[in-house]
Amino acid sequence: MAAADLHRMKMFGRMMSCCVALLLTFSSVSAVGRALNSITDLRPVGFGQSVPEQSLRLLHWFANEIDIDINGDISLTFDPTGYDYGSHRYRNDEQLLDPLPRGYQYYSLGNIHRQGSLQLPHHVTHLQSEHEDGNRARIVIRVREQNVGRRTSQIIDRVYITQHYETSEHRGTAYDPEHTYEITTNLLRAIRKFSINNDNINLLMSLRDHFRSSADDSQLLEMRNTWGQLACLGLLLFIVIPEKYSSHEHNNRRQPAPRSNTQSDAVVNITESNQNNTNLNFTSEDNNTCVCSVICVVIIVIFLIVGLLYWAFKH
């Protein structure tokens, strides 16, 4: 075989290696859902129009249940190995998430049919228990154990929101990758501002102004009177999914006046705001544009490599 032919074969092998590497990179980019980093990210995420109310209530509870220190480390306040809050070990059989490093474990939270000594509050579970296909919302956490003095602490370094496929899709108990997103510490901190057991009107006004909600003072007062100690959750739902809280729907679904505790499950009467919808769309469009740009660049590079291969064999 001529030296020129050997040289061409070596060049071909190197270029094919580059193509494989680029394709692997492309696969990893397309397989990983974007991270949700702010309250505005919760609306246009692909769950139809916004995060479902079941998932949002579960995420709100979770954010207020964990501890986050000044370094951003998230600590568990319960034992996921004991089925607390519907938790259990998640084996990642369908390879939905990244492979586990040594010393880490995935746990799934939110199964209302698998409860330990600590149970999810009624305002989280009642929507799921009302519907035959309602027990779908889940939070998946990645936990690492570390020794602190004489005790072992469990630190969360990844948080995901996901849901099971609908029963009609006949996919068993697998999670839907199209509805799986990583939740950043920044978003968890933002949700924690909507605290539980607090109906202070000044806090509601502050949250409204900070997150640019269109709710007026009379609507905030009605939120406080309707939701009681869960008024902040009512405001969060209004910001993220206002289309579910129109006056018409409130009249159809109105619940008795809630007791002043965390078990309230009333629906707040709020009017949808076009201005709020506009504010909630920027982050999604920016993230989608970024992903599309990466995909286009990878495709262009692959075409260039194919062209070089063609040129090399011609010469």
Secondary structure as GFF3:
##gff-version 3
##sequence-region A 1 315
A	DSSP	alpha_helix	3	31	.	.	.	ID=ss1
A	DSSP	three_ten_helix	39	42	.	.	.	ID=ss2
A	DSSP	alpha_helix	53	65	.	.	.	ID=ss3
A	DSSP	beta_strand	67	68	.	.	.	ID=ss4
A	DSSP	beta_strand	74	75	.	.	.	ID=ss5
A	DSSP	three_ten_helix	80	82	.	.	.	ID=ss6
A	DSSP	three_ten_helix	84	86	.	.	.	ID=ss7
A	DSSP	beta_strand	88	89	.	.	.	ID=ss8
A	DSSP	beta_strand	104	109	.	.	.	ID=ss9
A	DSSP	alpha_helix	122	130	.	.	.	ID=ss10
A	DSSP	beta_strand	137	148	.	.	.	ID=ss11
A	DSSP	beta_strand	151	163	.	.	.	ID=ss12
A	DSSP	three_ten_helix	167	169	.	.	.	ID=ss13
A	DSSP	three_ten_helix	177	179	.	.	.	ID=ss14
A	DSSP	beta_strand	181	182	.	.	.	ID=ss15
A	DSSP	alpha_helix	185	192	.	.	.	ID=ss16
A	DSSP	alpha_helix	201	210	.	.	.	ID=ss17
A	DSSP	alpha_helix	217	227	.	.	.	ID=ss18
A	DSSP	three_ten_helix	228	230	.	.	.	ID=ss19
A	DSSP	alpha_helix	231	240	.	.	.	ID=ss20
A	DSSP	three_ten_helix	242	244	.	.	.	ID=ss21
A	DSSP	alpha_helix	247	253	.	.	.	ID=ss22
A	DSSP	alpha_helix	274	279	.	.	.	ID=ss23
A	DSSP	alpha_helix	282	314	.	.	.	ID=ss24
###
